[in-house]
Amino acid sequence: MGTPLEDRTAQATEVIERLEHEYPDSTISLRYSNRLELLIAVMLSAQCTDERVNAETEQLFETYRTPEDYANAPQEELAEALNSITYYNNKAKYIRSACQTIVDEHDGEVPDTMDELTALSGVGRKTANVVLQHGHDIVEGIVVDTHVQRLTRRLGLTEENYPEQIEQDLLSVIPGSAWQQFTHLCIDHGRAVCSARSADCESCVLADICPSEKGDSDIDLASGEPW
């Protein structure tokens, strides 16, 4: 069991510094060339790997190029185009509805506010934060995906269980300049070392400050379950 720094802000700063050194080129892994493609890719990435989404969108973005294309596509046609994506039927419905709203209410442009984005079908705060950060260069929050949720609990940065509450905890301890990059660092570390099913604590650059480190700890703080 590692020993976290007493102050959560200091703990967060130390985590960021070490992960930045470990993953100097950390960035978003979804592929897109405009704001609409970014929105669609992030919507598809829910409970699906970025690798799978990138494989699917390569052809999708050739077929559907505008919000009108998605809004006017028959449900069955769009669902079939997404059939290797988890929950593809529901995601097709959300995408068609969201794009119809973009056409009807936003002149065909992906909106640039949190309220307008989260009013779109299938778009929650996580998706909206990604679109704002990478599509509009607006950083007003922290993207809390499954990697961020898992790592921040394991590292003692939050005790909350739900993404919006976790985000609020993180906003108070992570410097604003690191809000965007923090997510990418957690994703890279979660994939490489600190996965959901196991954690390679022996190879982890955070092990000595991680209260979930398996050396002496019996409990995974992310799940509350024994290792």
VOZA-137201 format. One line per 4 residues: number of its first residue (from 1); their letters; for each residue x negated, y, z negated of N, C-alpha, C. Coordinates in Angstrom, 1 decimal, always signed. Layout:
<nodes>
NUM	a	X:Y:Z:X:Y:Z:X:Y:Z; ... $
</nodes>
This chain:
<nodes>
1	mgtp	-0.8:-1.2:+0.0:+0.0:+0.0:+0.0:-0.9:+1.2:+0.0; -0.7:+2.1:+1.0:-1.4:+3.3:+1.1:-0.9:+4.3:+0.1; -1.6:+5.4:-0.1:-1.2:+6.5:-1.1:-0.9:+7.7:-0.3; +0.3:+8.1:-0.1:+0.7:+9.3:+0.6:+0.2:+10.6:-0.1 $
5	ledr	+0.0:+11.6:+0.6:-0.3:+12.9:-0.1:+0.9:+13.3:-0.9; +0.7:+14.0:-2.0:+1.8:+14.3:-2.9:+2.8:+15.2:-2.3; +2.4:+16.2:-1.5:+3.2:+17.1:-0.8:+3.6:+16.6:+0.6; +4.9:+16.6:+0.9:+5.3:+16.0:+2.2:+4.8:+16.9:+3.4 $
9	taqa	+4.7:+18.2:+3.2:+4.2:+19.0:+4.3:+2.7:+18.7:+4.5; +2.0:+18.5:+3.5:+0.6:+18.1:+3.7:+0.5:+16.7:+4.3; +1.4:+15.8:+3.9:+1.4:+14.4:+4.5:+1.7:+14.5:+6.0; +2.7:+15.3:+6.3:+3.1:+15.5:+7.8:+1.9:+16.1:+8.6 $
13	tevi	+1.2:+17.1:+8.0:+0.1:+17.7:+8.7:-1.0:+16.7:+8.9; -1.3:+15.9:+7.9:-2.3:+14.9:+8.0:-2.0:+13.8:+9.1; -0.7:+13.4:+9.1:-0.2:+12.4:+10.1:-0.4:+13.0:+11.5; +0.0:+14.2:+11.7:-0.1:+14.8:+13.0:-1.6:+14.9:+13.5 $
17	erle	-2.4:+15.3:+12.6:-3.9:+15.5:+13.0:-4.5:+14.1:+13.4; -4.2:+13.1:+12.6:-4.7:+11.8:+12.9:-4.2:+11.2:+14.2; -2.9:+11.4:+14.4:-2.3:+10.8:+15.6:-2.7:+11.6:+16.9; -2.9:+12.9:+16.7:-3.4:+13.7:+17.9:-4.7:+13.3:+18.3 $
21	heyp	-5.6:+12.9:+17.3:-6.9:+12.4:+17.6:-6.8:+11.0:+18.3; -5.8:+10.2:+17.9:-5.7:+8.9:+18.4:-5.0:+8.8:+19.8; -4.1:+9.8:+20.0:-3.4:+9.8:+21.3:-3.5:+11.2:+21.9; -4.6:+11.6:+22.4:-4.8:+13.0:+22.8:-4.0:+13.4:+24.1 $
25	dsti	-3.5:+12.4:+24.8:-2.8:+12.7:+26.0:-1.3:+12.3:+25.9; -0.8:+12.3:+24.7:+0.6:+11.9:+24.4:+1.6:+12.8:+25.1; +2.5:+12.3:+25.8:+3.5:+13.1:+26.4:+4.8:+12.3:+26.8; +5.8:+12.9:+27.3:+7.0:+12.1:+27.7:+6.7:+11.1:+28.8 $
29	slry	+7.3:+9.9:+28.7:+7.0:+8.9:+29.6:+8.1:+8.7:+30.7; +9.2:+9.3:+30.5:+10.3:+9.3:+31.5:+9.8:+10.1:+32.8; +10.2:+9.6:+33.9:+9.8:+10.3:+35.2:+11.0:+11.0:+35.7; +10.7:+12.3:+36.1:+11.8:+13.1:+36.7:+11.1:+14.3:+37.4 $
33	snrl	+11.9:+15.0:+38.2:+11.3:+16.1:+39.0:+12.2:+17.4:+38.8; +13.3:+17.3:+38.1:+14.1:+18.5:+37.9:+15.0:+18.2:+36.6; +15.7:+19.3:+36.2:+16.5:+19.2:+35.0:+17.6:+18.1:+35.0; +18.2:+18.0:+36.2:+19.3:+17.0:+36.3:+18.7:+15.6:+36.2 $
37	elli	+17.6:+15.3:+36.8:+17.0:+14.0:+36.7:+16.6:+13.8:+35.3; +16.1:+14.8:+34.6:+15.7:+14.6:+33.2:+16.9:+14.2:+32.4; +18.0:+15.0:+32.5:+19.2:+14.7:+31.8:+19.7:+13.3:+32.0; +19.7:+12.9:+33.3:+20.2:+11.5:+33.6:+19.3:+10.5:+33.0 $
41	avml	+18.0:+10.7:+33.1:+17.0:+9.7:+32.6:+17.1:+9.5:+31.1; +17.3:+10.7:+30.4:+17.4:+10.6:+28.9:+18.7:+9.9:+28.5; +19.8:+10.2:+29.2:+21.0:+9.5:+28.9:+20.9:+8.0:+29.1; +20.2:+7.6:+30.1:+20.0:+6.2:+30.4:+19.1:+5.5:+29.4 $
45	saqc	+18.2:+6.3:+28.8:+17.2:+5.7:+27.9:+17.7:+5.3:+26.5; +19.0:+5.6:+26.2:+19.5:+5.2:+24.9:+19.6:+3.7:+24.8; +18.9:+3.1:+23.8:+18.8:+1.7:+23.6:+18.3:+1.0:+24.8; +17.4:+1.6:+25.5:+16.8:+1.0:+26.7:+15.4:+1.5:+26.8 $
49	tder	+14.4:+0.7:+27.3:+13.1:+1.2:+27.4:+12.9:+2.2:+28.5; +11.9:+3.1:+28.3:+11.6:+4.1:+29.3:+11.1:+3.4:+30.6; +10.4:+2.3:+30.4:+9.9:+1.5:+31.6:+11.0:+1.1:+32.5; +12.1:+0.5:+31.8:+13.2:+0.0:+32.6:+13.9:+1.2:+33.2 $
53	vnae	+14.1:+2.3:+32.5:+14.7:+3.5:+33.1:+14.0:+4.0:+34.3; +12.7:+4.1:+34.2:+11.9:+4.6:+35.3:+12.0:+3.7:+36.5; +12.1:+2.4:+36.3:+12.2:+1.5:+37.4:+13.6:+1.7:+38.1; +14.6:+1.9:+37.3:+16.0:+2.1:+37.8:+16.1:+3.5:+38.5 $
57	teql	+15.6:+4.5:+37.9:+15.8:+5.8:+38.5:+15.1:+6.1:+39.8; +14.0:+5.3:+40.1:+13.3:+5.6:+41.3:+14.2:+5.5:+42.5; +15.1:+4.6:+42.6:+16.1:+4.5:+43.6:+17.3:+5.4:+43.4; +17.7:+5.4:+42.1:+18.9:+6.2:+41.8:+18.7:+7.7:+42.2 $
61	fety	+17.6:+8.3:+42.0:+17.3:+9.7:+42.3:+17.2:+9.9:+43.8; +17.0:+8.9:+44.5:+17.0:+9.0:+46.0:+18.5:+9.0:+46.5; +19.3:+8.3:+45.8:+20.7:+8.2:+46.3:+21.6:+9.3:+45.8; +21.4:+9.7:+44.5:+22.2:+10.8:+43.9:+21.3:+12.0:+43.6 $
65	rtpe	+21.6:+13.1:+44.3:+20.6:+14.2:+44.1:+21.2:+15.5:+43.4; +22.5:+15.5:+43.4:+23.2:+16.7:+42.8:+24.2:+16.3:+41.8; +24.7:+17.2:+40.9:+25.8:+16.9:+40.0:+27.0:+16.4:+40.7; +27.3:+17.0:+41.9:+28.4:+16.6:+42.6:+28.3:+15.1:+43.1 $
69	dyan	+27.1:+14.7:+43.4:+26.9:+13.3:+43.9:+27.3:+12.4:+42.8; +26.9:+12.6:+41.6:+27.3:+11.8:+40.4:+28.8:+11.9:+40.1; +29.3:+13.1:+40.1:+30.7:+13.3:+39.7:+31.6:+12.6:+40.7; +31.3:+12.6:+42.0:+32.1:+12.1:+43.0:+31.9:+10.6:+43.3 $
73	apqe	+30.9:+10.0:+42.7:+30.6:+8.6:+42.9:+31.7:+7.8:+42.2; +32.2:+6.8:+42.9:+33.2:+5.9:+42.2:+32.5:+5.2:+41.0; +33.3:+5.0:+40.0:+32.8:+4.4:+38.8:+32.1:+3.1:+39.1; +32.7:+2.2:+39.9:+32.1:+0.9:+40.1:+30.8:+1.0:+40.9 $
77	elae	+30.7:+2.0:+41.8:+29.5:+2.1:+42.6:+28.4:+2.6:+41.7; +28.6:+3.6:+40.8:+27.5:+4.1:+40.0:+27.1:+3.0:+38.9; +28.1:+2.3:+38.4:+27.8:+1.3:+37.4:+26.9:+0.2:+38.1; +27.3:-0.2:+39.3:+26.5:-1.2:+40.0:+25.0:-0.7:+40.2 $
81	alns	+24.9:+0.6:+40.5:+23.5:+1.2:+40.7:+22.7:+1.1:+39.4; +23.4:+1.0:+38.2:+22.7:+1.1:+36.9:+22.8:-0.3:+36.2; +23.1:-1.4:+36.9:+23.4:-2.6:+36.3:+22.3:-3.3:+35.5; +21.0:-2.8:+35.7:+19.9:-3.4:+34.9:+19.7:-2.6:+33.6 $
85	ityy	+20.5:-1.5:+33.4:+20.4:-0.7:+32.2:+21.4:-1.2:+31.1; +21.0:-1.1:+29.9:+21.9:-1.5:+28.8:+23.1:-0.6:+28.8; +24.3:-1.2:+28.6:+25.6:-0.4:+28.5:+25.8:+0.4:+29.8; +25.5:-0.2:+30.9:+25.5:+0.6:+32.2:+26.9:+1.1:+32.5 $
89	nnka	+28.0:+0.4:+32.2:+29.3:+0.8:+32.5:+29.7:+2.1:+31.7; +29.4:+2.1:+30.4:+29.6:+3.3:+29.6:+28.8:+4.5:+30.1; +27.5:+4.2:+30.4:+26.6:+5.3:+30.8:+27.0:+5.8:+32.1; +27.5:+5.0:+33.0:+28.0:+5.5:+34.3:+29.2:+6.5:+34.0 $
93	kyir	+30.1:+6.1:+33.1:+31.2:+7.0:+32.8:+30.8:+8.3:+32.2; +29.8:+8.2:+31.3:+29.3:+9.5:+30.7:+28.6:+10.4:+31.7; +27.8:+9.8:+32.6:+27.1:+10.6:+33.6:+28.1:+11.2:+34.5; +29.1:+10.5:+35.0:+30.1:+11.1:+35.9:+30.8:+12.2:+35.2 $
97	sacq	+31.2:+12.0:+34.0:+31.9:+13.1:+33.3:+31.1:+14.3:+33.0; +29.8:+14.0:+32.5:+28.9:+15.2:+32.2:+28.6:+16.0:+33.5; +28.4:+15.3:+34.6:+28.1:+16.0:+35.8:+29.3:+16.8:+36.3; +30.5:+16.2:+36.1:+31.7:+17.0:+36.5:+31.8:+18.3:+35.7 $
101	tivd	+31.5:+18.2:+34.4:+31.5:+19.4:+33.6:+30.4:+20.4:+34.0; +29.3:+19.9:+34.4:+28.2:+20.8:+34.9:+28.7:+21.5:+36.2; +29.4:+20.8:+37.0:+29.9:+21.4:+38.3:+31.0:+22.4:+37.9; +31.9:+22.0:+37.1:+33.1:+22.9:+36.8:+32.8:+24.1:+35.9 $
105	ehdg	+31.9:+23.9:+35.0:+31.7:+24.9:+33.9:+30.3:+25.6:+34.0; +29.4:+25.1:+34.7:+28.0:+25.6:+34.7:+27.4:+25.8:+36.1; +28.3:+26.0:+37.0:+27.8:+26.3:+38.4:+26.8:+25.3:+38.9; +27.0:+24.0:+38.5:+26.1:+23.0:+39.0:+24.7:+23.0:+38.4 $
109	evpd	+24.5:+23.8:+37.3:+23.2:+23.9:+36.7:+23.2:+23.2:+35.3; +22.2:+22.5:+34.9:+22.1:+21.9:+33.6:+22.0:+23.0:+32.6; +23.0:+23.1:+31.6:+22.9:+24.2:+30.6:+21.7:+24.2:+29.8; +21.5:+25.4:+29.1:+20.3:+25.6:+28.4:+20.5:+26.0:+26.9 $
113	tmde	+21.6:+25.5:+26.4:+21.8:+25.7:+25.0:+22.2:+24.4:+24.3; +22.0:+24.3:+23.0:+22.3:+23.1:+22.3:+23.8:+22.8:+22.3; +24.6:+23.9:+22.1:+26.0:+23.7:+22.1:+26.6:+23.2:+23.4; +26.1:+23.8:+24.5:+26.6:+23.5:+25.8:+26.2:+22.1:+26.2 $
117	ltal	+25.0:+21.7:+25.8:+24.5:+20.4:+26.2:+25.3:+19.3:+25.4; +25.4:+19.5:+24.1:+26.1:+18.5:+23.3:+27.6:+18.4:+23.6; +28.1:+19.4:+24.3:+29.5:+19.3:+24.7:+29.7:+18.4:+25.9; +28.6:+18.0:+26.6:+28.7:+17.1:+27.7:+28.9:+15.7:+27.2 $
121	sgvg	+29.7:+14.9:+28.0:+29.9:+13.5:+27.6:+28.6:+12.8:+27.5; +28.5:+12.0:+26.4:+27.3:+11.1:+26.2:+26.1:+11.8:+25.8; +26.1:+13.1:+25.5:+24.9:+13.9:+25.2:+25.0:+14.2:+23.7; +24.1:+13.7:+22.9:+24.0:+14.0:+21.5:+22.8:+15.0:+21.3 $
125	rkta	+22.5:+15.2:+20.0:+21.4:+16.2:+19.7:+20.1:+15.7:+20.2; +19.8:+14.4:+20.1:+18.5:+13.9:+20.6:+18.3:+14.2:+22.1; +19.3:+13.8:+22.9:+19.2:+14.0:+24.3:+19.1:+15.5:+24.6; +19.9:+16.3:+23.9:+19.9:+17.8:+24.2:+18.5:+18.3:+23.8 $
129	nvvl	+17.9:+17.9:+22.7:+16.6:+18.4:+22.4:+15.5:+18.1:+23.5; +15.6:+16.9:+24.0:+14.7:+16.5:+25.1:+14.9:+17.4:+26.3; +16.1:+17.6:+26.7:+16.4:+18.4:+27.9:+16.0:+19.9:+27.6; +16.2:+20.4:+26.5:+15.8:+21.8:+26.2:+14.3:+21.9:+26.2 $
133	qhgh	+13.6:+20.9:+25.6:+12.1:+21.0:+25.5:+11.4:+20.9:+26.8; +11.8:+19.8:+27.6:+11.1:+19.5:+28.8:+11.7:+20.1:+30.0; +13.0:+20.5:+29.9:+13.7:+21.0:+31.1:+13.7:+22.6:+31.1; +13.8:+23.1:+29.9:+14.0:+24.6:+29.7:+12.9:+25.2:+28.9 $
137	dive	+11.9:+24.5:+28.4:+10.8:+25.0:+27.6:+11.4:+25.7:+26.4; +12.5:+25.2:+25.8:+13.1:+25.7:+24.6:+12.9:+24.6:+23.5; +12.2:+25.0:+22.4:+12.0:+24.0:+21.3:+12.7:+24.6:+20.1; +13.8:+24.0:+19.7:+14.5:+24.4:+18.6:+14.8:+23.3:+17.6 $
141	givv	+14.2:+22.1:+17.9:+14.4:+21.0:+17.0:+13.4:+19.9:+17.3; +13.6:+18.7:+16.6:+12.7:+17.6:+16.8:+13.5:+16.4:+17.3; +13.1:+15.8:+18.3:+13.8:+14.6:+18.9:+13.5:+13.4:+17.9; +14.6:+12.9:+17.4:+14.5:+11.8:+16.5:+15.1:+10.5:+17.2 $
145	dthv	+14.1:+9.8:+17.8:+14.5:+8.5:+18.4:+14.2:+7.4:+17.4; +14.3:+6.1:+17.9:+14.1:+5.0:+16.9:+12.7:+5.0:+16.4; +11.7:+5.4:+17.2:+10.3:+5.4:+16.7:+10.1:+6.4:+15.6; +10.6:+7.6:+15.9:+10.5:+8.7:+14.9:+11.2:+8.3:+13.6 $
149	qrlt	+12.4:+7.7:+13.8:+13.2:+7.3:+12.6:+12.4:+6.3:+11.8; +11.8:+5.3:+12.4:+11.1:+4.2:+11.8:+9.8:+4.7:+11.1; +9.0:+5.5:+11.8:+7.7:+5.9:+11.3:+7.9:+6.9:+10.2; +8.8:+7.8:+10.3:+8.9:+8.8:+9.3:+9.4:+8.3:+8.0 $
153	rrlg	+10.2:+7.2:+8.0:+10.6:+6.6:+6.8:+9.5:+5.8:+6.2; +8.7:+5.0:+7.1:+7.6:+4.3:+6.6:+6.5:+5.1:+6.0; +6.4:+6.3:+6.5:+5.3:+7.2:+6.1:+5.7:+8.1:+4.9; +7.0:+8.0:+4.5:+7.4:+8.7:+3.3:+7.8:+10.2:+3.6 $
157	ltee	+8.0:+10.5:+4.9:+8.4:+11.9:+5.2:+9.8:+12.1:+5.1; +10.6:+11.1:+5.0:+12.1:+11.2:+4.8:+12.6:+10.0:+4.1; +13.7:+10.1:+3.4:+14.4:+9.0:+2.9:+15.8:+8.8:+3.5; +16.1:+9.7:+4.5:+17.4:+9.7:+5.1:+17.5:+8.5:+6.1 $
161	nype	+18.7:+8.2:+6.5:+18.9:+7.0:+7.4:+19.4:+7.4:+8.8; +20.0:+8.6:+8.9:+20.6:+9.0:+10.2:+19.8:+10.1:+10.9; +19.7:+10.0:+12.2:+18.9:+11.0:+12.9:+19.0:+12.4:+12.6; +20.3:+12.9:+12.5:+20.4:+14.4:+12.3:+19.9:+14.8:+10.9 $
165	qieq	+20.1:+13.9:+9.9:+19.6:+14.2:+8.6:+18.1:+14.1:+8.5; +17.5:+13.1:+9.2:+16.1:+13.0:+9.3:+15.5:+14.2:+10.0; +16.1:+14.7:+11.1:+15.6:+15.8:+11.7:+15.5:+17.0:+10.8; +16.6:+17.2:+10.0:+16.6:+18.4:+9.1:+15.4:+18.3:+8.1 $
169	dlls	+15.2:+17.0:+7.6:+14.0:+16.8:+6.7:+12.7:+17.2:+7.4; +12.6:+16.7:+8.6:+11.3:+17.0:+9.3:+11.1:+18.4:+9.7; +12.2:+19.1:+10.0:+12.0:+20.5:+10.4:+11.4:+21.3:+9.2; +11.6:+20.9:+8.0:+11.1:+21.6:+6.8:+9.7:+21.3:+6.5 $
173	vipg	+9.1:+20.2:+7.0:+7.8:+19.8:+6.7:+6.8:+19.8:+7.9; +7.3:+19.9:+9.1:+6.4:+19.8:+10.3:+6.3:+21.2:+10.8; +5.1:+21.7:+11.1:+5.0:+23.1:+11.7:+5.7:+23.2:+13.0; +6.4:+24.4:+13.2:+7.1:+24.5:+14.5:+6.3:+24.3:+15.7 $
177	sawq	+5.0:+24.6:+15.7:+4.2:+24.4:+16.8:+4.0:+22.9:+17.2; +4.4:+22.0:+16.3:+4.2:+20.6:+16.5:+5.5:+19.8:+16.7; +6.6:+20.6:+16.7:+7.9:+19.9:+16.8:+8.1:+19.0:+18.0; +7.6:+19.5:+19.1:+7.8:+18.8:+20.4:+6.8:+17.6:+20.4 $
181	qfth	+5.6:+17.9:+20.1:+4.5:+16.8:+20.2:+4.7:+15.7:+19.2; +5.3:+16.0:+18.1:+5.4:+15.0:+17.0:+6.1:+13.8:+17.5; +7.2:+14.0:+18.3:+8.0:+12.9:+18.8:+7.1:+12.0:+19.7; +6.4:+12.6:+20.6:+5.6:+11.8:+21.5:+4.5:+11.0:+20.8 $
185	lcid	+3.9:+11.6:+19.7:+2.9:+10.9:+18.9:+3.5:+9.7:+18.2; +4.7:+9.9:+17.7:+5.4:+8.8:+17.0:+5.7:+7.7:+18.0; +6.2:+8.0:+19.1:+6.5:+7.0:+20.1:+5.3:+6.2:+20.5; +4.2:+6.9:+20.8:+3.0:+6.2:+21.2:+2.5:+5.3:+20.1 $
189	hgra	+2.5:+5.8:+18.9:+2.0:+5.0:+17.7:+3.0:+3.8:+17.4; +4.3:+4.1:+17.6:+5.2:+3.0:+17.4:+5.1:+1.9:+18.4; +4.8:+2.2:+19.6:+4.6:+1.2:+20.6:+3.3:+0.5:+20.4; +2.3:+1.2:+20.1:+1.0:+0.6:+20.1:+0.7:-0.2:+18.8 $
193	vcsa	+1.2:+0.3:+17.6:+0.7:-0.2:+16.3:+1.9:-0.5:+15.4; +2.8:+0.4:+15.3:+3.8:+0.3:+14.2:+5.2:+0.0:+14.8; +5.4:-1.2:+15.3:+6.6:-1.6:+16.0:+7.7:-1.9:+14.9; +8.9:-2.1:+15.4:+10.0:-2.4:+14.5:+9.9:-3.8:+13.9 $
197	rsad	+9.4:-4.7:+14.6:+9.4:-6.1:+14.1:+8.2:-6.4:+13.3; +7.1:-5.7:+13.5:+5.9:-5.9:+12.8:+5.1:-4.6:+12.8; +4.1:-4.5:+12.0:+3.2:-3.4:+12.0:+1.7:-3.9:+11.8; +0.9:-3.4:+12.7:-0.5:-3.8:+12.7:-1.3:-2.9:+11.8 $
201	cesc	-1.1:-3.1:+10.5:-1.6:-2.1:+9.5:-3.2:-2.1:+9.5; -3.8:-3.2:+9.8:-5.2:-3.3:+9.9:-5.8:-2.4:+10.9; -5.0:-2.1:+12.0:-5.5:-1.3:+13.0:-5.0:+0.2:+13.0; -4.2:+0.5:+11.9:-3.5:+1.7:+11.8:-4.4:+2.8:+11.2 $
205	vlad	-4.5:+4.0:+11.9:-5.2:+5.1:+11.4:-4.5:+5.8:+10.2; -3.3:+5.4:+9.9:-2.5:+6.0:+8.9:-2.4:+5.1:+7.7; -3.0:+3.9:+7.7:-2.7:+2.9:+6.7:-3.0:+3.4:+5.3; -4.1:+4.2:+5.1:-4.5:+4.6:+3.7:-3.5:+5.6:+3.1 $
209	icps	-2.7:+6.3:+4.0:-1.7:+7.3:+3.4:-0.3:+6.8:+3.7; -0.1:+5.5:+4.0:+1.2:+5.0:+4.3:+1.8:+4.2:+3.2; +2.8:+4.6:+2.5:+3.4:+3.8:+1.4:+4.0:+2.5:+1.8; +4.1:+2.3:+3.1:+4.6:+1.0:+3.6:+3.5:+0.0:+4.0 $
213	ekgd	+2.3:+0.5:+3.9:+1.2:-0.4:+4.4:+1.2:-1.8:+3.7; +1.1:-2.8:+4.5:+1.4:-4.2:+4.1:+0.4:-4.8:+3.1; -0.7:-4.1:+2.9:-1.7:-4.7:+2.0:-1.2:-5.1:+0.7; -0.5:-4.2:+0.0:+0.1:-4.4:-1.3:+1.6:-4.2:-1.3 $
217	sdid	+2.1:-3.6:-0.3:+3.6:-3.3:-0.3:+4.4:-4.5:+0.1; +5.5:-4.8:-0.6:+6.3:-5.9:-0.3:+7.5:-5.5:+0.6; +7.7:-4.1:+0.7:+8.9:-3.6:+1.4:+8.6:-2.7:+2.5; +9.3:-2.9:+3.6:+9.2:-2.0:+4.8:+10.2:-0.8:+4.4 $
221	lasg	+9.6:+0.4:+4.2:+10.5:+1.5:+3.8:+11.4:+1.9:+4.9; +11.1:+1.6:+6.2:+12.0:+1.9:+7.3:+13.3:+1.2:+7.2; +13.3:-0.1:+6.8:+14.5:-0.9:+6.7:+15.0:-1.2:+5.3; +14.0:-1.1:+4.3:+14.4:-1.5:+3.0:+14.3:-3.0:+2.8 $
225	epw	+13.8:-3.7:+3.8:+13.7:-5.1:+3.7:+12.3:-5.6:+3.5; +12.1:-6.8:+2.9:+10.8:-7.3:+2.7:+10.0:-7.5:+4.1; +8.7:-7.3:+4.1:+8.0:-7.5:+5.3:+8.1:-9.0:+5.7 $
</nodes>
